[in-house]
Amino acid sequence: MTALRVIYRQGEAEYRQYWIAKIFRAEVTSGPQIAGAEQAKRVVAATRGAIALIPVAAVDGTVKVVRVNGRSPGQPGYELR
């Protein structure tokens, strides 16, 4: 997955171990959830500190786009696809 490689600099196995360790140490109650874009936007709006990866087509005035390495979606060199 591109997000794991670019943002987290981890492979799937490393990412999974990271969240297992956080749950084991009681730092979080659960790992990341998989949801559709509209559901993800609702959950993020209701959860302090939450973040979601959604398709650019789902971006609207209710979300804030976070830059990756100083670039926004659509700019040359933007690494997430």
mmCIF file of the N, C-alpha and C atoms, coordinates in Angstrom:
data_MODEL
# 
_entry.id   MODEL 
# 
loop_
_atom_site.group_PDB 
_atom_site.id 
_atom_site.type_symbol 
_atom_site.label_atom_id 
_atom_site.label_alt_id 
_atom_site.label_comp_id 
_atom_site.label_asym_id 
_atom_site.label_entity_id 
_atom_site.label_seq_id 
_atom_site.pdbx_PDB_ins_code 
_atom_site.Cartn_x 
_atom_site.Cartn_y 
_atom_site.Cartn_z 
_atom_site.occupancy 
_atom_site.B_iso_or_equiv 
_atom_site.pdbx_formal_charge 
_atom_site.auth_seq_id 
_atom_site.auth_comp_id 
_atom_site.auth_asym_id 
_atom_site.auth_atom_id 
_atom_site.pdbx_PDB_model_num 
ATOM 1   N N  . MET A 1 1  ? 0.847   -1.174 0.000  1.00 0.00 ? 1  MET A N  1 
ATOM 2   C CA . MET A 1 1  ? 0.000   0.000  0.000  1.00 0.00 ? 1  MET A CA 1 
ATOM 3   C C  . MET A 1 1  ? 0.891   1.235  0.000  1.00 0.00 ? 1  MET A C  1 
ATOM 4   N N  . THR A 1 2  ? 0.594   2.161  -0.857 1.00 0.00 ? 2  THR A N  1 
ATOM 5   C CA . THR A 1 2  ? 1.405   3.363  -1.008 1.00 0.00 ? 2  THR A CA 1 
ATOM 6   C C  . THR A 1 2  ? 1.473   4.174  0.274  1.00 0.00 ? 2  THR A C  1 
ATOM 7   N N  . ALA A 1 3  ? 0.358   4.344  0.974  1.00 0.00 ? 3  ALA A N  1 
ATOM 8   C CA . ALA A 1 3  ? 0.348   5.152  2.202  1.00 0.00 ? 3  ALA A CA 1 
ATOM 9   C C  . ALA A 1 3  ? 1.298   4.585  3.242  1.00 0.00 ? 3  ALA A C  1 
ATOM 10  N N  . LEU A 1 4  ? 1.329   3.279  3.393  1.00 0.00 ? 4  LEU A N  1 
ATOM 11  C CA . LEU A 1 4  ? 2.238   2.674  4.364  1.00 0.00 ? 4  LEU A CA 1 
ATOM 12  C C  . LEU A 1 4  ? 3.688   2.981  4.014  1.00 0.00 ? 4  LEU A C  1 
ATOM 13  N N  . ARG A 1 5  ? 4.007   2.833  2.745  1.00 0.00 ? 5  ARG A N  1 
ATOM 14  C CA . ARG A 1 5  ? 5.388   3.045  2.312  1.00 0.00 ? 5  ARG A CA 1 
ATOM 15  C C  . ARG A 1 5  ? 5.784   4.517  2.395  1.00 0.00 ? 5  ARG A C  1 
ATOM 16  N N  . VAL A 1 6  ? 4.928   5.415  1.914  1.00 0.00 ? 6  VAL A N  1 
ATOM 17  C CA . VAL A 1 6  ? 5.273   6.831  1.824  1.00 0.00 ? 6  VAL A CA 1 
ATOM 18  C C  . VAL A 1 6  ? 5.118   7.551  3.158  1.00 0.00 ? 6  VAL A C  1 
ATOM 19  N N  . ILE A 1 7  ? 3.994   7.371  3.822  1.00 0.00 ? 7  ILE A N  1 
ATOM 20  C CA . ILE A 1 7  ? 3.733   8.118  5.055  1.00 0.00 ? 7  ILE A CA 1 
ATOM 21  C C  . ILE A 1 7  ? 4.389   7.465  6.267  1.00 0.00 ? 7  ILE A C  1 
ATOM 22  N N  . TYR A 1 8  ? 4.176   6.178  6.428  1.00 0.00 ? 8  TYR A N  1 
ATOM 23  C CA . TYR A 1 8  ? 4.654   5.490  7.621  1.00 0.00 ? 8  TYR A CA 1 
ATOM 24  C C  . TYR A 1 8  ? 6.034   4.873  7.461  1.00 0.00 ? 8  TYR A C  1 
ATOM 25  N N  . ARG A 1 9  ? 6.498   4.785  6.238  1.00 0.00 ? 9  ARG A N  1 
ATOM 26  C CA . ARG A 1 9  ? 7.802   4.175  5.948  1.00 0.00 ? 9  ARG A CA 1 
ATOM 27  C C  . ARG A 1 9  ? 7.896   2.761  6.548  1.00 0.00 ? 9  ARG A C  1 
ATOM 28  N N  . GLN A 1 10 ? 6.800   1.992  6.360  1.00 0.00 ? 10 GLN A N  1 
ATOM 29  C CA . GLN A 1 10 ? 6.726   0.628  6.867  1.00 0.00 ? 10 GLN A CA 1 
ATOM 30  C C  . GLN A 1 10 ? 6.055   -0.260 5.837  1.00 0.00 ? 10 GLN A C  1 
ATOM 31  N N  . GLY A 1 11 ? 6.310   -1.536 5.959  1.00 0.00 ? 11 GLY A N  1 
ATOM 32  C CA . GLY A 1 11 ? 5.583   -2.517 5.176  1.00 0.00 ? 11 GLY A CA 1 
ATOM 33  C C  . GLY A 1 11 ? 4.345   -2.930 5.961  1.00 0.00 ? 11 GLY A C  1 
ATOM 34  N N  . GLU A 1 12 ? 3.505   -3.759 5.351  1.00 0.00 ? 12 GLU A N  1 
ATOM 35  C CA . GLU A 1 12 ? 2.270   -4.186 6.009  1.00 0.00 ? 12 GLU A CA 1 
ATOM 36  C C  . GLU A 1 12 ? 2.526   -4.921 7.321  1.00 0.00 ? 12 GLU A C  1 
ATOM 37  N N  . ALA A 1 13 ? 3.505   -5.816 7.328  1.00 0.00 ? 13 ALA A N  1 
ATOM 38  C CA . ALA A 1 13 ? 3.793   -6.594 8.547  1.00 0.00 ? 13 ALA A CA 1 
ATOM 39  C C  . ALA A 1 13 ? 4.271   -5.682 9.681  1.00 0.00 ? 13 ALA A C  1 
ATOM 40  N N  . GLU A 1 14 ? 5.135   -4.731 9.367  1.00 0.00 ? 14 GLU A N  1 
ATOM 41  C CA . GLU A 1 14 ? 5.626   -3.799 10.395 1.00 0.00 ? 14 GLU A CA 1 
ATOM 42  C C  . GLU A 1 14 ? 4.484   -2.948 10.954 1.00 0.00 ? 14 GLU A C  1 
ATOM 43  N N  . TYR A 1 15 ? 3.628   -2.478 10.063 1.00 0.00 ? 15 TYR A N  1 
ATOM 44  C CA . TYR A 1 15 ? 2.495   -1.654 10.466 1.00 0.00 ? 15 TYR A CA 1 
ATOM 45  C C  . TYR A 1 15 ? 1.554   -2.440 11.383 1.00 0.00 ? 15 TYR A C  1 
ATOM 46  N N  . ARG A 1 16 ? 1.271   -3.670 11.007 1.00 0.00 ? 16 ARG A N  1 
ATOM 47  C CA . ARG A 1 16 ? 0.410   -4.528 11.820 1.00 0.00 ? 16 ARG A CA 1 
ATOM 48  C C  . ARG A 1 16 ? 1.029   -4.730 13.208 1.00 0.00 ? 16 ARG A C  1 
ATOM 49  N N  . GLN A 1 17 ? 2.328   -5.019 13.280 1.00 0.00 ? 17 GLN A N  1 
ATOM 50  C CA . GLN A 1 17 ? 3.013   -5.215 14.566 1.00 0.00 ? 17 GLN A CA 1 
ATOM 51  C C  . GLN A 1 17 ? 2.969   -3.954 15.422 1.00 0.00 ? 17 GLN A C  1 
ATOM 52  N N  . TYR A 1 18 ? 3.116   -2.801 14.783 1.00 0.00 ? 18 TYR A N  1 
ATOM 53  C CA . TYR A 1 18 ? 3.054   -1.520 15.490 1.00 0.00 ? 18 TYR A CA 1 
ATOM 54  C C  . TYR A 1 18 ? 1.725   -1.388 16.235 1.00 0.00 ? 18 TYR A C  1 
ATOM 55  N N  . TRP A 1 19 ? 0.614   -1.671 15.541 1.00 0.00 ? 19 TRP A N  1 
ATOM 56  C CA . TRP A 1 19 ? -0.698  -1.530 16.166 1.00 0.00 ? 19 TRP A CA 1 
ATOM 57  C C  . TRP A 1 19 ? -0.959  -2.622 17.189 1.00 0.00 ? 19 TRP A C  1 
ATOM 58  N N  . ILE A 1 20 ? -0.495  -3.812 16.957 1.00 0.00 ? 20 ILE A N  1 
ATOM 59  C CA . ILE A 1 20 ? -0.639  -4.886 17.951 1.00 0.00 ? 20 ILE A CA 1 
ATOM 60  C C  . ILE A 1 20 ? 0.057   -4.489 19.242 1.00 0.00 ? 20 ILE A C  1 
ATOM 61  N N  . ALA A 1 21 ? 1.249   -3.933 19.125 1.00 0.00 ? 21 ALA A N  1 
ATOM 62  C CA . ALA A 1 21 ? 2.001   -3.501 20.311 1.00 0.00 ? 21 ALA A CA 1 
ATOM 63  C C  . ALA A 1 21 ? 1.270   -2.386 21.053 1.00 0.00 ? 21 ALA A C  1 
ATOM 64  N N  . LYS A 1 22 ? 0.700   -1.420 20.334 1.00 0.00 ? 22 LYS A N  1 
ATOM 65  C CA . LYS A 1 22 ? -0.038  -0.329 20.974 1.00 0.00 ? 22 LYS A CA 1 
ATOM 66  C C  . LYS A 1 22 ? -1.262  -0.866 21.727 1.00 0.00 ? 22 LYS A C  1 
ATOM 67  N N  . ILE A 1 23 ? -1.960  -1.824 21.146 1.00 0.00 ? 23 ILE A N  1 
ATOM 68  C CA . ILE A 1 23 ? -3.122  -2.421 21.803 1.00 0.00 ? 23 ILE A CA 1 
ATOM 69  C C  . ILE A 1 23 ? -2.674  -3.204 23.034 1.00 0.00 ? 23 ILE A C  1 
ATOM 70  N N  . PHE A 1 24 ? -1.610  -3.968 22.899 1.00 0.00 ? 24 PHE A N  1 
ATOM 71  C CA . PHE A 1 24 ? -1.088  -4.771 24.006 1.00 0.00 ? 24 PHE A CA 1 
ATOM 72  C C  . PHE A 1 24 ? -0.691  -3.891 25.186 1.00 0.00 ? 24 PHE A C  1 
ATOM 73  N N  . ARG A 1 25 ? -0.088  -2.723 24.908 1.00 0.00 ? 25 ARG A N  1 
ATOM 74  C CA . ARG A 1 25 ? 0.336   -1.799 25.964 1.00 0.00 ? 25 ARG A CA 1 
ATOM 75  C C  . ARG A 1 25 ? -0.812  -0.910 26.457 1.00 0.00 ? 25 ARG A C  1 
ATOM 76  N N  . ALA A 1 26 ? -2.021  -1.133 25.940 1.00 0.00 ? 26 ALA A N  1 
ATOM 77  C CA . ALA A 1 26 ? -3.221  -0.364 26.307 1.00 0.00 ? 26 ALA A CA 1 
ATOM 78  C C  . ALA A 1 26 ? -3.079  1.124  25.982 1.00 0.00 ? 26 ALA A C  1 
ATOM 79  N N  . GLU A 1 27 ? -2.316  1.436  24.928 1.00 0.00 ? 27 GLU A N  1 
ATOM 80  C CA . GLU A 1 27 ? -2.188  2.824  24.473 1.00 0.00 ? 27 GLU A CA 1 
ATOM 81  C C  . GLU A 1 27 ? -3.371  3.219  23.603 1.00 0.00 ? 27 GLU A C  1 
ATOM 82  N N  . VAL A 1 28 ? -4.002  2.236  22.978 1.00 0.00 ? 28 VAL A N  1 
ATOM 83  C CA . VAL A 1 28 ? -5.209  2.440  22.169 1.00 0.00 ? 28 VAL A CA 1 
ATOM 84  C C  . VAL A 1 28 ? -6.140  1.262  22.425 1.00 0.00 ? 28 VAL A C  1 
ATOM 85  N N  . THR A 1 29 ? -7.412  1.454  22.120 1.00 0.00 ? 29 THR A N  1 
ATOM 86  C CA . THR A 1 29 ? -8.352  0.357  22.319 1.00 0.00 ? 29 THR A CA 1 
ATOM 87  C C  . THR A 1 29 ? -8.524  -0.501 21.080 1.00 0.00 ? 29 THR A C  1 
ATOM 88  N N  . SER A 1 30 ? -8.180  0.052  19.913 1.00 0.00 ? 30 SER A N  1 
ATOM 89  C CA . SER A 1 30 ? -8.260  -0.728 18.675 1.00 0.00 ? 30 SER A CA 1 
ATOM 90  C C  . SER A 1 30 ? -7.354  -0.094 17.630 1.00 0.00 ? 30 SER A C  1 
ATOM 91  N N  . GLY A 1 31 ? -7.077  -0.862 16.596 1.00 0.00 ? 31 GLY A N  1 
ATOM 92  C CA . GLY A 1 31 ? -6.255  -0.358 15.503 1.00 0.00 ? 31 GLY A CA 1 
ATOM 93  C C  . GLY A 1 31 ? -7.098  0.434  14.518 1.00 0.00 ? 31 GLY A C  1 
ATOM 94  N N  . PRO A 1 32 ? -6.483  0.871  13.429 1.00 0.00 ? 32 PRO A N  1 
ATOM 95  C CA . PRO A 1 32 ? -7.199  1.631  12.402 1.00 0.00 ? 32 PRO A CA 1 
ATOM 96  C C  . PRO A 1 32 ? -8.364  0.832  11.832 1.00 0.00 ? 32 PRO A C  1 
ATOM 97  N N  . GLN A 1 33 ? -9.390  1.546  11.440 1.00 0.00 ? 33 GLN A N  1 
ATOM 98  C CA . GLN A 1 33 ? -10.582 0.933  10.879 1.00 0.00 ? 33 GLN A CA 1 
ATOM 99  C C  . GLN A 1 33 ? -10.647 1.182  9.380  1.00 0.00 ? 33 GLN A C  1 
ATOM 100 N N  . ILE A 1 34 ? -11.263 0.281  8.657  1.00 0.00 ? 34 ILE A N  1 
ATOM 101 C CA . ILE A 1 34 ? -11.477 0.444  7.220  1.00 0.00 ? 34 ILE A CA 1 
ATOM 102 C C  . ILE A 1 34 ? -12.921 0.876  7.023  1.00 0.00 ? 34 ILE A C  1 
ATOM 103 N N  . ALA A 1 35 ? -13.101 1.973  6.281  1.00 0.00 ? 35 ALA A N  1 
ATOM 104 C CA . ALA A 1 35 ? -14.445 2.504  6.047  1.00 0.00 ? 35 ALA A CA 1 
ATOM 105 C C  . ALA A 1 35 ? -14.487 3.167  4.681  1.00 0.00 ? 35 ALA A C  1 
ATOM 106 N N  . GLY A 1 36 ? -15.685 3.361  4.171  1.00 0.00 ? 36 GLY A N  1 
ATOM 107 C CA . GLY A 1 36 ? -15.853 4.117  2.946  1.00 0.00 ? 36 GLY A CA 1 
ATOM 108 C C  . GLY A 1 36 ? -15.578 5.589  3.223  1.00 0.00 ? 36 GLY A C  1 
ATOM 109 N N  . ALA A 1 37 ? -15.421 6.389  2.179  1.00 0.00 ? 37 ALA A N  1 
ATOM 110 C CA . ALA A 1 37 ? -15.042 7.798  2.326  1.00 0.00 ? 37 ALA A CA 1 
ATOM 111 C C  . ALA A 1 37 ? -16.048 8.584  3.159  1.00 0.00 ? 37 ALA A C  1 
ATOM 112 N N  . GLU A 1 38 ? -17.335 8.431  2.896  1.00 0.00 ? 38 GLU A N  1 
ATOM 113 C CA . GLU A 1 38 ? -18.337 9.206  3.633  1.00 0.00 ? 38 GLU A CA 1 
ATOM 114 C C  . GLU A 1 38 ? -18.367 8.808  5.106  1.00 0.00 ? 38 GLU A C  1 
ATOM 115 N N  . GLN A 1 39 ? -18.272 7.512  5.381  1.00 0.00 ? 39 GLN A N  1 
ATOM 116 C CA . GLN A 1 39 ? -18.242 7.059  6.774  1.00 0.00 ? 39 GLN A CA 1 
ATOM 117 C C  . GLN A 1 39 ? -16.964 7.542  7.451  1.00 0.00 ? 39 GLN A C  1 
ATOM 118 N N  . ALA A 1 40 ? -15.848 7.483  6.747  1.00 0.00 ? 40 ALA A N  1 
ATOM 119 C CA . ALA A 1 40 ? -14.579 7.939  7.303  1.00 0.00 ? 40 ALA A CA 1 
ATOM 120 C C  . ALA A 1 40 ? -14.655 9.422  7.671  1.00 0.00 ? 40 ALA A C  1 
ATOM 121 N N  . LYS A 1 41 ? -15.274 10.236 6.815  1.00 0.00 ? 41 LYS A N  1 
ATOM 122 C CA . LYS A 1 41 ? -15.406 11.663 7.111  1.00 0.00 ? 41 LYS A CA 1 
ATOM 123 C C  . LYS A 1 41 ? -16.246 11.890 8.363  1.00 0.00 ? 41 LYS A C  1 
ATOM 124 N N  . ARG A 1 42 ? -17.319 11.123 8.534  1.00 0.00 ? 42 ARG A N  1 
ATOM 125 C CA . ARG A 1 42 ? -18.161 11.256 9.735  1.00 0.00 ? 42 ARG A CA 1 
ATOM 126 C C  . ARG A 1 42 ? -17.384 10.857 10.998 1.00 0.00 ? 42 ARG A C  1 
ATOM 127 N N  . VAL A 1 43 ? -16.664 9.750  10.925 1.00 0.00 ? 43 VAL A N  1 
ATOM 128 C CA . VAL A 1 43 ? -15.909 9.279  12.093 1.00 0.00 ? 43 VAL A CA 1 
ATOM 129 C C  . VAL A 1 43 ? -14.822 10.283 12.464 1.00 0.00 ? 43 VAL A C  1 
ATOM 130 N N  . VAL A 1 44 ? -14.109 10.802 11.480 1.00 0.00 ? 44 VAL A N  1 
ATOM 131 C CA . VAL A 1 44 ? -13.051 11.771 11.758 1.00 0.00 ? 44 VAL A CA 1 
ATOM 132 C C  . VAL A 1 44 ? -13.640 13.043 12.369 1.00 0.00 ? 44 VAL A C  1 
ATOM 133 N N  . ALA A 1 45 ? -14.770 13.492 11.857 1.00 0.00 ? 45 ALA A N  1 
ATOM 134 C CA . ALA A 1 45 ? -15.408 14.697 12.402 1.00 0.00 ? 45 ALA A CA 1 
ATOM 135 C C  . ALA A 1 45 ? -15.803 14.511 13.865 1.00 0.00 ? 45 ALA A C  1 
ATOM 136 N N  . ALA A 1 46 ? -16.139 13.288 14.248 1.00 0.00 ? 46 ALA A N  1 
ATOM 137 C CA . ALA A 1 46 ? -16.604 13.011 15.606 1.00 0.00 ? 46 ALA A CA 1 
ATOM 138 C C  . ALA A 1 46 ? -15.504 12.551 16.559 1.00 0.00 ? 46 ALA A C  1 
ATOM 139 N N  . THR A 1 47 ? -14.286 12.342 16.053 1.00 0.00 ? 47 THR A N  1 
ATOM 140 C CA . THR A 1 47 ? -13.218 11.765 16.871 1.00 0.00 ? 47 THR A CA 1 
ATOM 141 C C  . THR A 1 47 ? -12.012 12.696 16.919 1.00 0.00 ? 47 THR A C  1 
ATOM 142 N N  . ARG A 1 48 ? -11.749 13.235 18.073 1.00 0.00 ? 48 ARG A N  1 
ATOM 143 C CA . ARG A 1 48 ? -10.619 14.151 18.253 1.00 0.00 ? 48 ARG A CA 1 
ATOM 144 C C  . ARG A 1 48 ? -9.307  13.457 17.884 1.00 0.00 ? 48 ARG A C  1 
ATOM 145 N N  . GLY A 1 49 ? -8.499  14.104 17.060 1.00 0.00 ? 49 GLY A N  1 
ATOM 146 C CA . GLY A 1 49 ? -7.199  13.587 16.675 1.00 0.00 ? 49 GLY A CA 1 
ATOM 147 C C  . GLY A 1 49 ? -7.228  12.552 15.564 1.00 0.00 ? 49 GLY A C  1 
ATOM 148 N N  . ALA A 1 50 ? -8.412  12.264 15.035 1.00 0.00 ? 50 ALA A N  1 
ATOM 149 C CA . ALA A 1 50 ? -8.521  11.240 13.994 1.00 0.00 ? 50 ALA A CA 1 
ATOM 150 C C  . ALA A 1 50 ? -8.080  11.789 12.636 1.00 0.00 ? 50 ALA A C  1 
ATOM 151 N N  . ILE A 1 51 ? -7.674  10.878 11.779 1.00 0.00 ? 51 ILE A N  1 
ATOM 152 C CA . ILE A 1 51 ? -7.260  11.208 10.425 1.00 0.00 ? 51 ILE A CA 1 
ATOM 153 C C  . ILE A 1 51 ? -7.713  10.064 9.520  1.00 0.00 ? 51 ILE A C  1 
ATOM 154 N N  . ALA A 1 52 ? -8.012  10.371 8.274  1.00 0.00 ? 52 ALA A N  1 
ATOM 155 C CA . ALA A 1 52 ? -8.450  9.334  7.338  1.00 0.00 ? 52 ALA A CA 1 
ATOM 156 C C  . ALA A 1 52 ? -7.806  9.568  5.985  1.00 0.00 ? 52 ALA A C  1 
ATOM 157 N N  . LEU A 1 53 ? -7.592  8.500  5.273  1.00 0.00 ? 53 LEU A N  1 
ATOM 158 C CA . LEU A 1 53 ? -7.146  8.573  3.884  1.00 0.00 ? 53 LEU A CA 1 
ATOM 159 C C  . LEU A 1 53 ? -8.375  8.335  3.022  1.00 0.00 ? 53 LEU A C  1 
ATOM 160 N N  . ILE A 1 54 ? -8.723  9.321  2.196  1.00 0.00 ? 54 ILE A N  1 
ATOM 161 C CA . ILE A 1 54 ? -9.890  9.197  1.328  1.00 0.00 ? 54 ILE A CA 1 
ATOM 162 C C  . ILE A 1 54 ? -9.494  9.585  -0.091 1.00 0.00 ? 54 ILE A C  1 
ATOM 163 N N  . PRO A 1 55 ? -10.246 9.132  -1.080 1.00 0.00 ? 55 PRO A N  1 
ATOM 164 C CA . PRO A 1 55 ? -9.946  9.517  -2.464 1.00 0.00 ? 55 PRO A CA 1 
ATOM 165 C C  . PRO A 1 55 ? -10.111 11.023 -2.664 1.00 0.00 ? 55 PRO A C  1 
ATOM 166 N N  . VAL A 1 56 ? -9.310  11.596 -3.532 1.00 0.00 ? 56 VAL A N  1 
ATOM 167 C CA . VAL A 1 56 ? -9.392  13.028 -3.826 1.00 0.00 ? 56 VAL A CA 1 
ATOM 168 C C  . VAL A 1 56 ? -10.805 13.413 -4.251 1.00 0.00 ? 56 VAL A C  1 
ATOM 169 N N  . ALA A 1 57 ? -11.475 12.548 -4.972 1.00 0.00 ? 57 ALA A N  1 
ATOM 170 C CA . ALA A 1 57 ? -12.839 12.838 -5.432 1.00 0.00 ? 57 ALA A CA 1 
ATOM 171 C C  . ALA A 1 57 ? -13.813 13.024 -4.270 1.00 0.00 ? 57 ALA A C  1 
ATOM 172 N N  . ALA A 1 58 ? -13.509 12.505 -3.084 1.00 0.00 ? 58 ALA A N  1 
ATOM 173 C CA . ALA A 1 58 ? -14.391 12.622 -1.926 1.00 0.00 ? 58 ALA A CA 1 
ATOM 174 C C  . ALA A 1 58 ? -14.086 13.863 -1.087 1.00 0.00 ? 58 ALA A C  1 
ATOM 175 N N  . VAL A 1 59 ? -13.036 14.594 -1.433 1.00 0.00 ? 59 VAL A N  1 
ATOM 176 C CA . VAL A 1 59 ? -12.666 15.797 -0.685 1.00 0.00 ? 59 VAL A CA 1 
ATOM 177 C C  . VAL A 1 59 ? -13.704 16.886 -0.967 1.00 0.00 ? 59 VAL A C  1 
ATOM 178 N N  . ASP A 1 60 ? -14.191 17.496 0.123  1.00 0.00 ? 60 ASP A N  1 
ATOM 179 C CA . ASP A 1 60 ? -15.132 18.606 -0.001 1.00 0.00 ? 60 ASP A CA 1 
ATOM 180 C C  . ASP A 1 60 ? -14.823 19.603 1.114  1.00 0.00 ? 60 ASP A C  1 
ATOM 181 N N  . GLY A 1 61 ? -15.710 20.539 1.334  1.00 0.00 ? 61 GLY A N  1 
ATOM 182 C CA . GLY A 1 61 ? -15.486 21.570 2.339  1.00 0.00 ? 61 GLY A CA 1 
ATOM 183 C C  . GLY A 1 61 ? -15.501 21.087 3.767  1.00 0.00 ? 61 GLY A C  1 
ATOM 184 N N  . THR A 1 62 ? -15.849 19.839 3.997  1.00 0.00 ? 62 THR A N  1 
ATOM 185 C CA . THR A 1 62 ? -15.898 19.312 5.361  1.00 0.00 ? 62 THR A CA 1 
ATOM 186 C C  . THR A 1 62 ? -14.566 18.710 5.817  1.00 0.00 ? 62 THR A C  1 
ATOM 187 N N  . VAL A 1 63 ? -13.585 18.648 4.924  1.00 0.00 ? 63 VAL A N  1 
ATOM 188 C CA . VAL A 1 63 ? -12.308 18.014 5.278  1.00 0.00 ? 63 VAL A CA 1 
ATOM 189 C C  . VAL A 1 63 ? -11.146 18.976 5.079  1.00 0.00 ? 63 VAL A C  1 
ATOM 190 N N  . LYS A 1 64 ? -10.065 18.688 5.755  1.00 0.00 ? 64 LYS A N  1 
ATOM 191 C CA . LYS A 1 64 ? -8.824  19.427 5.581  1.00 0.00 ? 64 LYS A CA 1 
ATOM 192 C C  . LYS A 1 64 ? -7.824  18.477 4.940  1.00 0.00 ? 64 LYS A C  1 
ATOM 193 N N  . VAL A 1 65 ? -7.224  18.900 3.858  1.00 0.00 ? 65 VAL A N  1 
ATOM 194 C CA . VAL A 1 65 ? -6.240  18.075 3.157  1.00 0.00 ? 65 VAL A CA 1 
ATOM 195 C C  . VAL A 1 65 ? -4.873  18.313 3.793  1.00 0.00 ? 65 VAL A C  1 
ATOM 196 N N  . VAL A 1 66 ? -4.204  17.236 4.138  1.00 0.00 ? 66 VAL A N  1 
ATOM 197 C CA . VAL A 1 66 ? -2.868  17.314 4.720  1.00 0.00 ? 66 VAL A CA 1 
ATOM 198 C C  . VAL A 1 66 ? -1.856  17.087 3.615  1.00 0.00 ? 66 VAL A C  1 
ATOM 199 N N  . ARG A 1 67 ? -0.875  17.940 3.551  1.00 0.00 ? 67 ARG A N  1 
ATOM 200 C CA . ARG A 1 67 ? 0.168   17.806 2.531  1.00 0.00 ? 67 ARG A CA 1 
ATOM 201 C C  . ARG A 1 67 ? 1.094   16.647 2.884  1.00 0.00 ? 67 ARG A C  1 
ATOM 202 N N  . VAL A 1 68 ? 1.639   16.009 1.864  1.00 0.00 ? 68 VAL A N  1 
ATOM 203 C CA . VAL A 1 68 ? 2.629   14.949 2.033  1.00 0.00 ? 68 VAL A CA 1 
ATOM 204 C C  . VAL A 1 68 ? 3.918   15.466 1.429  1.00 0.00 ? 68 VAL A C  1 
ATOM 205 N N  . ASN A 1 69 ? 4.942   15.597 2.245  1.00 0.00 ? 69 ASN A N  1 
ATOM 206 C CA . ASN A 1 69 ? 6.230   16.151 1.814  1.00 0.00 ? 69 ASN A CA 1 
ATOM 207 C C  . ASN A 1 69 ? 6.048   17.503 1.131  1.00 0.00 ? 69 ASN A C  1 
ATOM 208 N N  . GLY A 1 70 ? 5.141   18.324 1.692  1.00 0.00 ? 70 GLY A N  1 
ATOM 209 C CA . GLY A 1 70 ? 4.922   19.672 1.189  1.00 0.00 ? 70 GLY A CA 1 
ATOM 210 C C  . GLY A 1 70 ? 4.069   19.774 -0.062 1.00 0.00 ? 70 GLY A C  1 
ATOM 211 N N  . ARG A 1 71 ? 3.519   18.667 -0.538 1.00 0.00 ? 71 ARG A N  1 
ATOM 212 C CA . ARG A 1 71 ? 2.715   18.689 -1.773 1.00 0.00 ? 71 ARG A CA 1 
ATOM 213 C C  . ARG A 1 71 ? 1.292   18.232 -1.499 1.00 0.00 ? 71 ARG A C  1 
ATOM 214 N N  . SER A 1 72 ? 0.359   18.844 -2.226 1.00 0.00 ? 72 SER A N  1 
ATOM 215 C CA . SER A 1 72 ? -1.057  18.474 -2.145 1.00 0.00 ? 72 SER A CA 1 
ATOM 216 C C  . SER A 1 72 ? -1.425  17.578 -3.320 1.00 0.00 ? 72 SER A C  1 
ATOM 217 N N  . PRO A 1 73 ? -2.536  16.852 -3.214 1.00 0.00 ? 73 PRO A N  1 
ATOM 218 C CA . PRO A 1 73 ? -2.984  16.029 -4.338 1.00 0.00 ? 73 PRO A CA 1 
ATOM 219 C C  . PRO A 1 73 ? -3.101  16.879 -5.614 1.00 0.00 ? 73 PRO A C  1 
ATOM 220 N N  . GLY A 1 74 ? -2.648  16.314 -6.717 1.00 0.00 ? 74 GLY A N  1 
ATOM 221 C CA . GLY A 1 74 ? -2.694  17.003 -8.004 1.00 0.00 ? 74 GLY A CA 1 
ATOM 222 C C  . GLY A 1 74 ? -1.435  17.775 -8.339 1.00 0.00 ? 74 GLY A C  1 
ATOM 223 N N  . GLN A 1 75 ? -0.595  18.050 -7.342 1.00 0.00 ? 75 GLN A N  1 
ATOM 224 C CA . GLN A 1 75 ? 0.655   18.751 -7.611 1.00 0.00 ? 75 GLN A CA 1 
ATOM 225 C C  . GLN A 1 75 ? 1.696   17.761 -8.127 1.00 0.00 ? 75 GLN A C  1 
ATOM 226 N N  . PRO A 1 76 ? 2.582   18.218 -9.007 1.00 0.00 ? 76 PRO A N  1 
ATOM 227 C CA . PRO A 1 76 ? 3.664   17.337 -9.465 1.00 0.00 ? 76 PRO A CA 1 
ATOM 228 C C  . PRO A 1 76 ? 4.492   16.827 -8.282 1.00 0.00 ? 76 PRO A C  1 
ATOM 229 N N  . GLY A 1 77 ? 4.800   15.558 -8.312 1.00 0.00 ? 77 GLY A N  1 
ATOM 230 C CA . GLY A 1 77 ? 5.610   14.949 -7.268 1.00 0.00 ? 77 GLY A CA 1 
ATOM 231 C C  . GLY A 1 77 ? 4.832   14.460 -6.071 1.00 0.00 ? 77 GLY A C  1 
ATOM 232 N N  . TYR A 1 78 ? 3.501   14.640 -6.065 1.00 0.00 ? 78 TYR A N  1 
ATOM 233 C CA . TYR A 1 78 ? 2.690   14.121 -4.970 1.00 0.00 ? 78 TYR A CA 1 
ATOM 234 C C  . TYR A 1 78 ? 2.790   12.593 -4.998 1.00 0.00 ? 78 TYR A C  1 
ATOM 235 N N  . GLU A 1 79 ? 3.166   11.995 -3.865 1.00 0.00 ? 79 GLU A N  1 
ATOM 236 C CA . GLU A 1 79 ? 3.535   10.578 -3.866 1.00 0.00 ? 79 GLU A CA 1 
ATOM 237 C C  . GLU A 1 79 ? 2.379   9.585  -3.704 1.00 0.00 ? 79 GLU A C  1 
ATOM 238 N N  . LEU A 1 80 ? 1.240   10.023 -3.191 1.00 0.00 ? 80 LEU A N  1 
ATOM 239 C CA . LEU A 1 80 ? 0.143   9.076  -2.986 1.00 0.00 ? 80 LEU A CA 1 
ATOM 240 C C  . LEU A 1 80 ? -0.734  8.996  -4.212 1.00 0.00 ? 80 LEU A C  1 
ATOM 241 N N  . ARG A 1 81 ? -1.096  7.795  -4.590 1.00 0.00 ? 81 ARG A N  1 
ATOM 242 C CA . ARG A 1 81 ? -1.963  7.579  -5.752 1.00 0.00 ? 81 ARG A CA 1 
ATOM 243 C C  . ARG A 1 81 ? -3.033  6.593  -5.388 1.00 0.00 ? 81 ARG A C  1 
# 
